[in-house]
Amino acid sequence: MRGLVKLELTRANETTMKQILLLVAVIALYILHQDFWFWRSVHPLVFGFVPIGLFYQACFSIAAALLMWLLVKFAWPVHLEREIEQKESEEDAAH
């Protein structure tokens, strides 16, 4: 019994740590989105033809997509989906 309680506490701590890390990642990405340092510069050109600001925005978009994937994977409110599925199954049973 004691091991089970310890396991549950460990899982709760891991979940809290994941949520904190995801929150820090969201805040960091928000701050990095304010890319005022490349507003007035075209050079250097990345790959010889892509302006640095455009390349930065492309990299930022990829990072935002990856962060959204992580948020869906680790911070999705599953309990809300369970409630909706339960209500739908109750409604189907009533009909």
C-alpha positions in Angstrom: 0.0 0.0 0.0 2.8 2.4 0.9 4.5 1.8 -2.5 1.2 2.7 -4.3 0.9 6.0 -2.4 4.5 6.8 -3.2 3.9 6.0 -6.9 0.9 8.2 -7.0 2.8 11.1 -5.4 5.6 10.6 -7.9 3.2 10.8 -10.8 1.6 13.9 -9.3 5.0 15.5 -9.0 5.9 14.6 -12.6 2.6 16.0 -13.9 3.2 19.3 -12.0 6.7 19.5 -13.3 5.6 18.9 -16.9 2.9 21.6 -16.5 5.5 24.1 -15.1 7.9 23.3 -17.9 5.2 23.7 -20.5 4.2 27.1 -19.0 7.8 28.2 -19.0 8.1 27.1 -22.7 4.9 29.1 -23.6 6.2 32.2 -21.8 9.7 31.8 -23.5 8.1 31.4 -26.9 5.9 34.5 -26.3 8.9 36.6 -25.4 10.9 35.2 -28.4 8.0 36.2 -30.7 8.8 39.9 -30.1 11.7 39.7 -32.5 12.5 43.4 -32.6 16.2 42.7 -33.2 15.6 41.7 -36.9 13.1 44.4 -37.9 15.5 46.6 -39.7 18.1 44.2 -41.0 18.0 42.1 -44.1 21.5 40.8 -43.8 22.9 38.2 -43.1 21.1 36.1 -45.7 20.5 32.5 -44.7 21.3 30.0 -47.4 22.3 33.0 -49.5 18.8 34.3 -50.3 16.5 34.2 -47.3 16.5 37.3 -45.1 17.3 36.7 -41.5 13.9 38.0 -40.3 12.0 35.6 -42.5 14.2 32.7 -41.5 13.6 33.6 -37.8 9.9 33.6 -38.3 10.0 30.2 -40.1 12.0 28.7 -37.2 9.6 30.4 -34.7 6.6 28.9 -36.5 8.1 25.4 -36.3 8.9 25.9 -32.6 5.3 27.1 -32.0 3.9 24.0 -33.8 6.1 21.7 -31.7 5.0 23.4 -28.5 1.4 23.1 -29.5 1.9 19.4 -30.1 3.5 19.1 -26.6 0.7 21.0 -25.0 -1.9 18.7 -26.6 0.1 15.6 -25.7 0.8 16.5 -22.1 -1.6 19.2 -21.0 -4.9 18.2 -22.7 -7.8 18.3 -20.3 -8.9 14.6 -20.6 -11.3 14.9 -17.8 -13.5 17.3 -19.8 -13.6 14.8 -22.7 -14.6 12.0 -20.4 -17.5 14.1 -19.0 -18.8 14.8 -22.5 -18.5 11.2 -23.6 -20.3 10.1 -20.4 -23.1 12.6 -21.1 -23.4 11.5 -24.7 -23.6 7.8 -23.7 -26.3 8.6 -21.1 -28.2 10.5 -23.8 -27.9 7.6 -26.2 -29.0 5.2 -23.6 -32.1 7.4 -22.9 -33.2 7.3 -26.5 
